Amino acid sequence: MSRFEYDLREFQLTEKWNAKKQAEKFGDLVNELNRHGQQGWELIGVHSFDLVGGITGANKGKVNFTVWKRELND
């Protein structure tokens, strides 16, 4: 039976940056995806969820992350 290990990587994107900064951040993300892939990791998901907190449960921002897996070699 195959065994796997998993990893999460947070990344930051925001609509408030100008077009040049946004393109730079997307480029950084692509580079990170390629680096992780070269190390044998397979991307299995990209997720984003709201952070909430305080008494009112107000939105405190977003967290974006990638989910990876790779097979363990026994």
C-alpha angles and dihedrals in degrees: 000000000000120000124203140194123212136212136188123207122192120215132184126226127160136179090220095075121092119255093263094052092045091052090049092053092048088051090051090051093050090050091051091049091052094046092051091045091052088056090059099263119140118211108232101170150358116212139181128188138171121253111222130182150143127064093301096046089236120180110264097183138280136294118210121191144164123227119215138182136187133181118256115233110224 
